[in-house]
């Protein structure tokens, strides 16, 4: 089975045609607006093309269907946070960068709360897989850079265990977000951050 998160593209190709980039921006803005008001699975290609003011065939240059375009739009914001905050961090700034990244990610979740609350609760649109894949990528990057050091365990290759750690911590983060979105509005973003920190293992640098 294809991982739905894997089909979403978040970054424009290097040297992408400016028209392609403009179409992408229009589609992302339109699909986010539509998905706030209705389940992602009910967004049609015709409705998305009208809202984005692009030809219907243009959608398929940016995703396999409107739901894929939605995942791409959300992941683009998440990837921008990682590229801006985590990737340029130094050993001296990495702990602060992890905290800043968490704040920015949770602000992103709050900004798109109507979408995430509906789709994560229903298990639709592949958003849980998209989030988990994004978080696992970020955690793997932190491990590779030595910012996060899981304790070794007997009879397991460190690289293989690192994959397990990334998957487990990513799934935990998705679970914390999904549960927080069940809180009544207005939700407390600072509480989300405290809950997330509370479930991190003792060796997590921002715990």
PyMOL commands that place a pseudoatom at each C-alpha (Angstrom):
pseudoatom trace, name=CA, resn=UNK, resi=1, chain=A, elem=C, hetatm=0, pos=[0.000, 0.000, 0.000]
pseudoatom trace, name=CA, resn=UNK, resi=2, chain=A, elem=C, hetatm=0, pos=[1.309, 3.454, -0.882]
pseudoatom trace, name=CA, resn=UNK, resi=3, chain=A, elem=C, hetatm=0, pos=[2.062, 5.752, 2.024]
pseudoatom trace, name=CA, resn=UNK, resi=4, chain=A, elem=C, hetatm=0, pos=[-0.176, 8.783, 1.395]
pseudoatom trace, name=CA, resn=UNK, resi=5, chain=A, elem=C, hetatm=0, pos=[2.421, 11.062, 2.918]
pseudoatom trace, name=CA, resn=UNK, resi=6, chain=A, elem=C, hetatm=0, pos=[4.939, 9.941, 0.336]
pseudoatom trace, name=CA, resn=UNK, resi=7, chain=A, elem=C, hetatm=0, pos=[2.902, 11.214, -2.616]
pseudoatom trace, name=CA, resn=UNK, resi=8, chain=A, elem=C, hetatm=0, pos=[2.684, 14.775, -1.328]
pseudoatom trace, name=CA, resn=UNK, resi=9, chain=A, elem=C, hetatm=0, pos=[5.409, 17.069, -2.659]
pseudoatom trace, name=CA, resn=UNK, resi=10, chain=A, elem=C, hetatm=0, pos=[6.291, 19.983, -0.402]
pseudoatom trace, name=CA, resn=UNK, resi=11, chain=A, elem=C, hetatm=0, pos=[9.197, 21.742, -2.128]
pseudoatom trace, name=CA, resn=UNK, resi=12, chain=A, elem=C, hetatm=0, pos=[9.230, 23.145, -5.664]
pseudoatom trace, name=CA, resn=UNK, resi=13, chain=A, elem=C, hetatm=0, pos=[11.763, 21.482, -7.954]
pseudoatom trace, name=CA, resn=UNK, resi=14, chain=A, elem=C, hetatm=0, pos=[15.054, 23.342, -8.279]
pseudoatom trace, name=CA, resn=UNK, resi=15, chain=A, elem=C, hetatm=0, pos=[14.666, 25.858, -11.090]
pseudoatom trace, name=CA, resn=UNK, resi=16, chain=A, elem=C, hetatm=0, pos=[10.907, 25.407, -11.214]
pseudoatom trace, name=CA, resn=UNK, resi=17, chain=A, elem=C, hetatm=0, pos=[9.071, 27.545, -13.758]
pseudoatom trace, name=CA, resn=UNK, resi=18, chain=A, elem=C, hetatm=0, pos=[7.657, 30.657, -12.020]
pseudoatom trace, name=CA, resn=UNK, resi=19, chain=A, elem=C, hetatm=0, pos=[4.234, 29.811, -13.461]
pseudoatom trace, name=CA, resn=UNK, resi=20, chain=A, elem=C, hetatm=0, pos=[4.430, 26.392, -11.798]
pseudoatom trace, name=CA, resn=UNK, resi=21, chain=A, elem=C, hetatm=0, pos=[5.322, 28.038, -8.489]
pseudoatom trace, name=CA, resn=UNK, resi=22, chain=A, elem=C, hetatm=0, pos=[2.419, 30.504, -8.789]
pseudoatom trace, name=CA, resn=UNK, resi=23, chain=A, elem=C, hetatm=0, pos=[0.002, 27.670, -9.566]
pseudoatom trace, name=CA, resn=UNK, resi=24, chain=A, elem=C, hetatm=0, pos=[1.289, 25.760, -6.554]
pseudoatom trace, name=CA, resn=UNK, resi=25, chain=A, elem=C, hetatm=0, pos=[0.788, 28.766, -4.288]
pseudoatom trace, name=CA, resn=UNK, resi=26, chain=A, elem=C, hetatm=0, pos=[-2.750, 29.287, -5.593]
pseudoatom trace, name=CA, resn=UNK, resi=27, chain=A, elem=C, hetatm=0, pos=[-3.641, 25.612, -5.179]
pseudoatom trace, name=CA, resn=UNK, resi=28, chain=A, elem=C, hetatm=0, pos=[-2.219, 25.460, -1.666]
pseudoatom trace, name=CA, resn=UNK, resi=29, chain=A, elem=C, hetatm=0, pos=[-4.085, 28.581, -0.546]
pseudoatom trace, name=CA, resn=UNK, resi=30, chain=A, elem=C, hetatm=0, pos=[-7.320, 27.380, -2.142]
pseudoatom trace, name=CA, resn=UNK, resi=31, chain=A, elem=C, hetatm=0, pos=[-7.224, 23.830, -0.800]
pseudoatom trace, name=CA, resn=UNK, resi=32, chain=A, elem=C, hetatm=0, pos=[-6.484, 25.059, 2.729]
pseudoatom trace, name=CA, resn=UNK, resi=33, chain=A, elem=C, hetatm=0, pos=[-9.476, 27.403, 2.549]
pseudoatom trace, name=CA, resn=UNK, resi=34, chain=A, elem=C, hetatm=0, pos=[-11.790, 24.703, 1.197]
pseudoatom trace, name=CA, resn=UNK, resi=35, chain=A, elem=C, hetatm=0, pos=[-10.624, 22.108, 3.717]
pseudoatom trace, name=CA, resn=UNK, resi=36, chain=A, elem=C, hetatm=0, pos=[-11.442, 24.395, 6.634]
pseudoatom trace, name=CA, resn=UNK, resi=37, chain=A, elem=C, hetatm=0, pos=[-15.102, 24.240, 5.674]
pseudoatom trace, name=CA, resn=UNK, resi=38, chain=A, elem=C, hetatm=0, pos=[-15.587, 20.666, 4.454]
pseudoatom trace, name=CA, resn=UNK, resi=39, chain=A, elem=C, hetatm=0, pos=[-14.055, 17.190, 4.707]
pseudoatom trace, name=CA, resn=UNK, resi=40, chain=A, elem=C, hetatm=0, pos=[-11.010, 16.881, 2.493]
pseudoatom trace, name=CA, resn=UNK, resi=41, chain=A, elem=C, hetatm=0, pos=[-12.409, 13.842, 0.697]
pseudoatom trace, name=CA, resn=UNK, resi=42, chain=A, elem=C, hetatm=0, pos=[-15.378, 15.885, -0.553]
pseudoatom trace, name=CA, resn=UNK, resi=43, chain=A, elem=C, hetatm=0, pos=[-13.266, 18.523, -2.310]
pseudoatom trace, name=CA, resn=UNK, resi=44, chain=A, elem=C, hetatm=0, pos=[-13.595, 17.969, -6.030]
pseudoatom trace, name=CA, resn=UNK, resi=45, chain=A, elem=C, hetatm=0, pos=[-11.077, 18.789, -8.698]
pseudoatom trace, name=CA, resn=UNK, resi=46, chain=A, elem=C, hetatm=0, pos=[-13.554, 21.184, -10.263]
pseudoatom trace, name=CA, resn=UNK, resi=47, chain=A, elem=C, hetatm=0, pos=[-14.094, 23.049, -6.997]
pseudoatom trace, name=CA, resn=UNK, resi=48, chain=A, elem=C, hetatm=0, pos=[-10.372, 23.293, -6.312]
pseudoatom trace, name=CA, resn=UNK, resi=49, chain=A, elem=C, hetatm=0, pos=[-9.559, 24.526, -9.809]
pseudoatom trace, name=CA, resn=UNK, resi=50, chain=A, elem=C, hetatm=0, pos=[-12.286, 27.198, -9.535]
pseudoatom trace, name=CA, resn=UNK, resi=51, chain=A, elem=C, hetatm=0, pos=[-11.091, 28.359, -6.124]
pseudoatom trace, name=CA, resn=UNK, resi=52, chain=A, elem=C, hetatm=0, pos=[-7.459, 28.470, -7.260]
pseudoatom trace, name=CA, resn=UNK, resi=53, chain=A, elem=C, hetatm=0, pos=[-8.346, 29.974, -10.653]
pseudoatom trace, name=CA, resn=UNK, resi=54, chain=A, elem=C, hetatm=0, pos=[-6.299, 27.376, -12.514]
pseudoatom trace, name=CA, resn=UNK, resi=55, chain=A, elem=C, hetatm=0, pos=[-7.161, 24.814, -15.153]
pseudoatom trace, name=CA, resn=UNK, resi=56, chain=A, elem=C, hetatm=0, pos=[-8.319, 21.519, -13.695]
pseudoatom trace, name=CA, resn=UNK, resi=57, chain=A, elem=C, hetatm=0, pos=[-5.442, 19.660, -15.329]
pseudoatom trace, name=CA, resn=UNK, resi=58, chain=A, elem=C, hetatm=0, pos=[-3.008, 21.881, -13.397]
pseudoatom trace, name=CA, resn=UNK, resi=59, chain=A, elem=C, hetatm=0, pos=[-3.996, 20.124, -10.172]
pseudoatom trace, name=CA, resn=UNK, resi=60, chain=A, elem=C, hetatm=0, pos=[-2.341, 16.948, -11.369]
pseudoatom trace, name=CA, resn=UNK, resi=61, chain=A, elem=C, hetatm=0, pos=[0.962, 18.736, -11.856]
pseudoatom trace, name=CA, resn=UNK, resi=62, chain=A, elem=C, hetatm=0, pos=[0.986, 19.268, -8.081]
pseudoatom trace, name=CA, resn=UNK, resi=63, chain=A, elem=C, hetatm=0, pos=[-0.645, 16.148, -6.660]
pseudoatom trace, name=CA, resn=UNK, resi=64, chain=A, elem=C, hetatm=0, pos=[-2.569, 13.025, -7.499]
pseudoatom trace, name=CA, resn=UNK, resi=65, chain=A, elem=C, hetatm=0, pos=[-5.870, 14.568, -6.307]
pseudoatom trace, name=CA, resn=UNK, resi=66, chain=A, elem=C, hetatm=0, pos=[-7.138, 17.454, -4.123]
pseudoatom trace, name=CA, resn=UNK, resi=67, chain=A, elem=C, hetatm=0, pos=[-6.406, 15.532, -0.906]
pseudoatom trace, name=CA, resn=UNK, resi=68, chain=A, elem=C, hetatm=0, pos=[-2.810, 15.037, -2.015]
pseudoatom trace, name=CA, resn=UNK, resi=69, chain=A, elem=C, hetatm=0, pos=[-2.576, 18.759, -2.720]
pseudoatom trace, name=CA, resn=UNK, resi=70, chain=A, elem=C, hetatm=0, pos=[-3.847, 19.389, 0.829]
pseudoatom trace, name=CA, resn=UNK, resi=71, chain=A, elem=C, hetatm=0, pos=[-1.140, 17.180, 2.317]
pseudoatom trace, name=CA, resn=UNK, resi=72, chain=A, elem=C, hetatm=0, pos=[1.419, 18.976, 0.180]
pseudoatom trace, name=CA, resn=UNK, resi=73, chain=A, elem=C, hetatm=0, pos=[0.199, 22.388, 1.357]
pseudoatom trace, name=CA, resn=UNK, resi=74, chain=A, elem=C, hetatm=0, pos=[0.411, 21.449, 5.025]
pseudoatom trace, name=CA, resn=UNK, resi=75, chain=A, elem=C, hetatm=0, pos=[3.725, 19.666, 4.695]
pseudoatom trace, name=CA, resn=UNK, resi=76, chain=A, elem=C, hetatm=0, pos=[5.243, 22.619, 2.848]
pseudoatom trace, name=CA, resn=UNK, resi=77, chain=A, elem=C, hetatm=0, pos=[4.688, 24.755, 5.949]
pseudoatom trace, name=CA, resn=UNK, resi=78, chain=A, elem=C, hetatm=0, pos=[6.130, 22.073, 8.236]
pseudoatom trace, name=CA, resn=UNK, resi=79, chain=A, elem=C, hetatm=0, pos=[9.174, 21.531, 6.055]
pseudoatom trace, name=CA, resn=UNK, resi=80, chain=A, elem=C, hetatm=0, pos=[9.804, 25.274, 5.955]
pseudoatom trace, name=CA, resn=UNK, resi=81, chain=A, elem=C, hetatm=0, pos=[9.989, 25.269, 9.755]
pseudoatom trace, name=CA, resn=UNK, resi=82, chain=A, elem=C, hetatm=0, pos=[12.543, 22.451, 9.775]
pseudoatom trace, name=CA, resn=UNK, resi=83, chain=A, elem=C, hetatm=0, pos=[14.631, 24.095, 7.043]
pseudoatom trace, name=CA, resn=UNK, resi=84, chain=A, elem=C, hetatm=0, pos=[14.526, 27.476, 8.784]
pseudoatom trace, name=CA, resn=UNK, resi=85, chain=A, elem=C, hetatm=0, pos=[14.990, 26.417, 12.410]
pseudoatom trace, name=CA, resn=UNK, resi=86, chain=A, elem=C, hetatm=0, pos=[16.502, 22.926, 12.735]
pseudoatom trace, name=CA, resn=UNK, resi=87, chain=A, elem=C, hetatm=0, pos=[18.808, 22.506, 9.744]
pseudoatom trace, name=CA, resn=UNK, resi=88, chain=A, elem=C, hetatm=0, pos=[20.952, 25.615, 10.328]
pseudoatom trace, name=CA, resn=UNK, resi=89, chain=A, elem=C, hetatm=0, pos=[21.263, 25.030, 14.092]
pseudoatom trace, name=CA, resn=UNK, resi=90, chain=A, elem=C, hetatm=0, pos=[24.709, 24.548, 15.644]
pseudoatom trace, name=CA, resn=UNK, resi=91, chain=A, elem=C, hetatm=0, pos=[25.630, 22.387, 18.664]
pseudoatom trace, name=CA, resn=UNK, resi=92, chain=A, elem=C, hetatm=0, pos=[25.381, 25.543, 20.754]
pseudoatom trace, name=CA, resn=UNK, resi=93, chain=A, elem=C, hetatm=0, pos=[21.889, 26.458, 19.554]
pseudoatom trace, name=CA, resn=UNK, resi=94, chain=A, elem=C, hetatm=0, pos=[20.285, 23.077, 18.907]
pseudoatom trace, name=CA, resn=UNK, resi=95, chain=A, elem=C, hetatm=0, pos=[18.329, 22.834, 22.186]
pseudoatom trace, name=CA, resn=UNK, resi=96, chain=A, elem=C, hetatm=0, pos=[16.816, 26.272, 21.602]
pseudoatom trace, name=CA, resn=UNK, resi=97, chain=A, elem=C, hetatm=0, pos=[16.162, 25.326, 17.982]
pseudoatom trace, name=CA, resn=UNK, resi=98, chain=A, elem=C, hetatm=0, pos=[14.256, 22.193, 19.032]
pseudoatom trace, name=CA, resn=UNK, resi=99, chain=A, elem=C, hetatm=0, pos=[12.074, 24.283, 21.355]
pseudoatom trace, name=CA, resn=UNK, resi=100, chain=A, elem=C, hetatm=0, pos=[11.526, 26.965, 18.704]
pseudoatom trace, name=CA, resn=UNK, resi=101, chain=A, elem=C, hetatm=0, pos=[10.655, 24.314, 16.124]
pseudoatom trace, name=CA, resn=UNK, resi=102, chain=A, elem=C, hetatm=0, pos=[8.104, 22.743, 18.475]
pseudoatom trace, name=CA, resn=UNK, resi=103, chain=A, elem=C, hetatm=0, pos=[6.511, 26.145, 19.088]
pseudoatom trace, name=CA, resn=UNK, resi=104, chain=A, elem=C, hetatm=0, pos=[6.326, 26.873, 15.362]
pseudoatom trace, name=CA, resn=UNK, resi=105, chain=A, elem=C, hetatm=0, pos=[4.934, 23.422, 14.528]
pseudoatom trace, name=CA, resn=UNK, resi=106, chain=A, elem=C, hetatm=0, pos=[2.239, 23.712, 17.174]
pseudoatom trace, name=CA, resn=UNK, resi=107, chain=A, elem=C, hetatm=0, pos=[1.375, 27.208, 15.933]
pseudoatom trace, name=CA, resn=UNK, resi=108, chain=A, elem=C, hetatm=0, pos=[0.955, 25.658, 12.487]
pseudoatom trace, name=CA, resn=UNK, resi=109, chain=A, elem=C, hetatm=0, pos=[-1.371, 23.008, 13.946]
pseudoatom trace, name=CA, resn=UNK, resi=110, chain=A, elem=C, hetatm=0, pos=[-3.416, 25.658, 15.743]
pseudoatom trace, name=CA, resn=UNK, resi=111, chain=A, elem=C, hetatm=0, pos=[-3.663, 27.791, 12.585]
pseudoatom trace, name=CA, resn=UNK, resi=112, chain=A, elem=C, hetatm=0, pos=[-5.080, 24.823, 10.685]
pseudoatom trace, name=CA, resn=UNK, resi=113, chain=A, elem=C, hetatm=0, pos=[-6.951, 23.324, 13.635]
pseudoatom trace, name=CA, resn=UNK, resi=114, chain=A, elem=C, hetatm=0, pos=[-10.313, 22.920, 11.813]
pseudoatom trace, name=CA, resn=UNK, resi=115, chain=A, elem=C, hetatm=0, pos=[-8.598, 20.728, 9.215]
pseudoatom trace, name=CA, resn=UNK, resi=116, chain=A, elem=C, hetatm=0, pos=[-6.433, 18.721, 11.570]
pseudoatom trace, name=CA, resn=UNK, resi=117, chain=A, elem=C, hetatm=0, pos=[-9.163, 18.238, 14.196]
pseudoatom trace, name=CA, resn=UNK, resi=118, chain=A, elem=C, hetatm=0, pos=[-11.620, 16.803, 11.683]
pseudoatom trace, name=CA, resn=UNK, resi=119, chain=A, elem=C, hetatm=0, pos=[-9.253, 14.680, 9.621]
pseudoatom trace, name=CA, resn=UNK, resi=120, chain=A, elem=C, hetatm=0, pos=[-7.111, 13.306, 12.464]
pseudoatom trace, name=CA, resn=UNK, resi=121, chain=A, elem=C, hetatm=0, pos=[-10.164, 12.375, 14.531]
pseudoatom trace, name=CA, resn=UNK, resi=122, chain=A, elem=C, hetatm=0, pos=[-11.674, 10.581, 11.542]
pseudoatom trace, name=CA, resn=UNK, resi=123, chain=A, elem=C, hetatm=0, pos=[-8.400, 9.042, 10.427]
pseudoatom trace, name=CA, resn=UNK, resi=124, chain=A, elem=C, hetatm=0, pos=[-8.884, 10.443, 6.928]
pseudoatom trace, name=CA, resn=UNK, resi=125, chain=A, elem=C, hetatm=0, pos=[-6.864, 12.390, 4.342]
pseudoatom trace, name=CA, resn=UNK, resi=126, chain=A, elem=C, hetatm=0, pos=[-3.621, 10.687, 5.356]
pseudoatom trace, name=CA, resn=UNK, resi=127, chain=A, elem=C, hetatm=0, pos=[-2.709, 13.572, 7.660]
pseudoatom trace, name=CA, resn=UNK, resi=128, chain=A, elem=C, hetatm=0, pos=[-1.546, 11.326, 10.515]
pseudoatom trace, name=CA, resn=UNK, resi=129, chain=A, elem=C, hetatm=0, pos=[0.860, 9.557, 8.153]
pseudoatom trace, name=CA, resn=UNK, resi=130, chain=A, elem=C, hetatm=0, pos=[2.023, 12.881, 6.718]
pseudoatom trace, name=CA, resn=UNK, resi=131, chain=A, elem=C, hetatm=0, pos=[2.719, 14.294, 10.181]
pseudoatom trace, name=CA, resn=UNK, resi=132, chain=A, elem=C, hetatm=0, pos=[4.447, 11.129, 11.381]
pseudoatom trace, name=CA, resn=UNK, resi=133, chain=A, elem=C, hetatm=0, pos=[6.645, 11.055, 8.291]
pseudoatom trace, name=CA, resn=UNK, resi=134, chain=A, elem=C, hetatm=0, pos=[7.584, 14.713, 8.767]
pseudoatom trace, name=CA, resn=UNK, resi=135, chain=A, elem=C, hetatm=0, pos=[8.388, 14.279, 12.467]
pseudoatom trace, name=CA, resn=UNK, resi=136, chain=A, elem=C, hetatm=0, pos=[10.360, 11.076, 11.880]
pseudoatom trace, name=CA, resn=UNK, resi=137, chain=A, elem=C, hetatm=0, pos=[12.444, 12.871, 9.247]
pseudoatom trace, name=CA, resn=UNK, resi=138, chain=A, elem=C, hetatm=0, pos=[13.160, 15.713, 11.685]
pseudoatom trace, name=CA, resn=UNK, resi=139, chain=A, elem=C, hetatm=0, pos=[14.059, 13.347, 14.545]
pseudoatom trace, name=CA, resn=UNK, resi=140, chain=A, elem=C, hetatm=0, pos=[16.342, 11.325, 12.272]
pseudoatom trace, name=CA, resn=UNK, resi=141, chain=A, elem=C, hetatm=0, pos=[18.079, 14.570, 11.296]
pseudoatom trace, name=CA, resn=UNK, resi=142, chain=A, elem=C, hetatm=0, pos=[18.580, 15.441, 14.979]
pseudoatom trace, name=CA, resn=UNK, resi=143, chain=A, elem=C, hetatm=0, pos=[20.012, 11.989, 15.688]
pseudoatom trace, name=CA, resn=UNK, resi=144, chain=A, elem=C, hetatm=0, pos=[22.320, 12.128, 12.667]
pseudoatom trace, name=CA, resn=UNK, resi=145, chain=A, elem=C, hetatm=0, pos=[23.631, 15.509, 13.817]
pseudoatom trace, name=CA, resn=UNK, resi=146, chain=A, elem=C, hetatm=0, pos=[24.234, 14.243, 17.347]
pseudoatom trace, name=CA, resn=UNK, resi=147, chain=A, elem=C, hetatm=0, pos=[21.662, 16.600, 18.860]
pseudoatom trace, name=CA, resn=UNK, resi=148, chain=A, elem=C, hetatm=0, pos=[19.572, 13.688, 20.128]
pseudoatom trace, name=CA, resn=UNK, resi=149, chain=A, elem=C, hetatm=0, pos=[21.315, 10.560, 21.428]
pseudoatom trace, name=CA, resn=UNK, resi=150, chain=A, elem=C, hetatm=0, pos=[19.099, 7.583, 22.202]
pseudoatom trace, name=CA, resn=UNK, resi=151, chain=A, elem=C, hetatm=0, pos=[20.543, 5.243, 24.833]
pseudoatom trace, name=CA, resn=UNK, resi=152, chain=A, elem=C, hetatm=0, pos=[22.077, 2.116, 23.310]
pseudoatom trace, name=CA, resn=UNK, resi=153, chain=A, elem=C, hetatm=0, pos=[20.304, -1.180, 23.826]
pseudoatom trace, name=CA, resn=UNK, resi=154, chain=A, elem=C, hetatm=0, pos=[21.852, -4.642, 23.793]
pseudoatom trace, name=CA, resn=UNK, resi=155, chain=A, elem=C, hetatm=0, pos=[22.041, -6.657, 20.588]
pseudoatom trace, name=CA, resn=UNK, resi=156, chain=A, elem=C, hetatm=0, pos=[20.721, -3.960, 18.269]
pseudoatom trace, name=CA, resn=UNK, resi=157, chain=A, elem=C, hetatm=0, pos=[22.500, -1.908, 15.638]
pseudoatom trace, name=CA, resn=UNK, resi=158, chain=A, elem=C, hetatm=0, pos=[22.516, 1.798, 16.627]
pseudoatom trace, name=CA, resn=UNK, resi=159, chain=A, elem=C, hetatm=0, pos=[21.364, 2.896, 13.163]
pseudoatom trace, name=CA, resn=UNK, resi=160, chain=A, elem=C, hetatm=0, pos=[18.466, 0.444, 13.184]
pseudoatom trace, name=CA, resn=UNK, resi=161, chain=A, elem=C, hetatm=0, pos=[17.432, 1.451, 16.695]
pseudoatom trace, name=CA, resn=UNK, resi=162, chain=A, elem=C, hetatm=0, pos=[17.590, 5.115, 15.623]
pseudoatom trace, name=CA, resn=UNK, resi=163, chain=A, elem=C, hetatm=0, pos=[14.928, 4.331, 13.023]
pseudoatom trace, name=CA, resn=UNK, resi=164, chain=A, elem=C, hetatm=0, pos=[12.761, 2.776, 15.743]
pseudoatom trace, name=CA, resn=UNK, resi=165, chain=A, elem=C, hetatm=0, pos=[13.254, 5.823, 17.968]
pseudoatom trace, name=CA, resn=UNK, resi=166, chain=A, elem=C, hetatm=0, pos=[12.322, 8.232, 15.174]
pseudoatom trace, name=CA, resn=UNK, resi=167, chain=A, elem=C, hetatm=0, pos=[9.174, 6.270, 14.325]
pseudoatom trace, name=CA, resn=UNK, resi=168, chain=A, elem=C, hetatm=0, pos=[8.108, 5.920, 17.967]
pseudoatom trace, name=CA, resn=UNK, resi=169, chain=A, elem=C, hetatm=0, pos=[8.664, 9.561, 18.920]
pseudoatom trace, name=CA, resn=UNK, resi=170, chain=A, elem=C, hetatm=0, pos=[6.953, 10.742, 15.741]
pseudoatom trace, name=CA, resn=UNK, resi=171, chain=A, elem=C, hetatm=0, pos=[3.912, 8.582, 16.479]
pseudoatom trace, name=CA, resn=UNK, resi=172, chain=A, elem=C, hetatm=0, pos=[3.820, 9.924, 20.037]
pseudoatom trace, name=CA, resn=UNK, resi=173, chain=A, elem=C, hetatm=0, pos=[3.853, 13.508, 18.785]
pseudoatom trace, name=CA, resn=UNK, resi=174, chain=A, elem=C, hetatm=0, pos=[0.986, 12.806, 16.406]
pseudoatom trace, name=CA, resn=UNK, resi=175, chain=A, elem=C, hetatm=0, pos=[-0.963, 11.192, 19.253]
pseudoatom trace, name=CA, resn=UNK, resi=176, chain=A, elem=C, hetatm=0, pos=[-0.412, 14.205, 21.522]
pseudoatom trace, name=CA, resn=UNK, resi=177, chain=A, elem=C, hetatm=0, pos=[-1.581, 16.589, 18.797]
pseudoatom trace, name=CA, resn=UNK, resi=178, chain=A, elem=C, hetatm=0, pos=[-4.616, 14.457, 17.950]
pseudoatom trace, name=CA, resn=UNK, resi=179, chain=A, elem=C, hetatm=0, pos=[-5.648, 14.268, 21.589]
pseudoatom trace, name=CA, resn=UNK, resi=180, chain=A, elem=C, hetatm=0, pos=[-5.108, 18.009, 22.178]
pseudoatom trace, name=CA, resn=UNK, resi=181, chain=A, elem=C, hetatm=0, pos=[-7.409, 18.797, 19.260]
pseudoatom trace, name=CA, resn=UNK, resi=182, chain=A, elem=C, hetatm=0, pos=[-10.171, 17.079, 21.244]
pseudoatom trace, name=CA, resn=UNK, resi=183, chain=A, elem=C, hetatm=0, pos=[-9.964, 19.860, 23.861]
pseudoatom trace, name=CA, resn=UNK, resi=184, chain=A, elem=C, hetatm=0, pos=[-12.785, 22.425, 23.742]
pseudoatom trace, name=CA, resn=UNK, resi=185, chain=A, elem=C, hetatm=0, pos=[-12.073, 25.714, 22.032]
pseudoatom trace, name=CA, resn=UNK, resi=186, chain=A, elem=C, hetatm=0, pos=[-10.307, 27.986, 22.657]
pseudoatom trace, name=CA, resn=UNK, resi=187, chain=A, elem=C, hetatm=0, pos=[-7.469, 25.496, 22.985]
pseudoatom trace, name=CA, resn=UNK, resi=188, chain=A, elem=C, hetatm=0, pos=[-4.335, 26.298, 24.983]
pseudoatom trace, name=CA, resn=UNK, resi=189, chain=A, elem=C, hetatm=0, pos=[-1.285, 25.992, 22.723]
pseudoatom trace, name=CA, resn=UNK, resi=190, chain=A, elem=C, hetatm=0, pos=[1.051, 26.312, 25.711]
pseudoatom trace, name=CA, resn=UNK, resi=191, chain=A, elem=C, hetatm=0, pos=[-0.677, 23.276, 27.223]
pseudoatom trace, name=CA, resn=UNK, resi=192, chain=A, elem=C, hetatm=0, pos=[-0.018, 21.332, 24.031]
pseudoatom trace, name=CA, resn=UNK, resi=193, chain=A, elem=C, hetatm=0, pos=[3.680, 22.141, 24.356]
pseudoatom trace, name=CA, resn=UNK, resi=194, chain=A, elem=C, hetatm=0, pos=[3.711, 21.084, 28.023]
pseudoatom trace, name=CA, resn=UNK, resi=195, chain=A, elem=C, hetatm=0, pos=[1.951, 17.820, 27.226]
pseudoatom trace, name=CA, resn=UNK, resi=196, chain=A, elem=C, hetatm=0, pos=[4.403, 17.091, 24.426]
pseudoatom trace, name=CA, resn=UNK, resi=197, chain=A, elem=C, hetatm=0, pos=[7.395, 17.794, 26.636]
pseudoatom trace, name=CA, resn=UNK, resi=198, chain=A, elem=C, hetatm=0, pos=[5.961, 15.664, 29.443]
pseudoatom trace, name=CA, resn=UNK, resi=199, chain=A, elem=C, hetatm=0, pos=[5.848, 12.538, 27.278]
pseudoatom trace, name=CA, resn=UNK, resi=200, chain=A, elem=C, hetatm=0, pos=[9.363, 12.899, 25.875]
pseudoatom trace, name=CA, resn=UNK, resi=201, chain=A, elem=C, hetatm=0, pos=[11.948, 10.430, 27.208]
pseudoatom trace, name=CA, resn=UNK, resi=202, chain=A, elem=C, hetatm=0, pos=[14.380, 11.719, 29.858]
pseudoatom trace, name=CA, resn=UNK, resi=203, chain=A, elem=C, hetatm=0, pos=[17.227, 11.891, 27.346]
pseudoatom trace, name=CA, resn=UNK, resi=204, chain=A, elem=C, hetatm=0, pos=[15.305, 14.213, 25.008]
pseudoatom trace, name=CA, resn=UNK, resi=205, chain=A, elem=C, hetatm=0, pos=[17.252, 17.533, 25.113]
pseudoatom trace, name=CA, resn=UNK, resi=206, chain=A, elem=C, hetatm=0, pos=[14.201, 19.804, 25.465]
pseudoatom trace, name=CA, resn=UNK, resi=207, chain=A, elem=C, hetatm=0, pos=[12.497, 17.691, 28.158]
for i in range(1, 207): cmd.bond("trace and resi %d" % i, "trace and resi %d" % (i + 1))
show_as sticks, trace
zoom trace
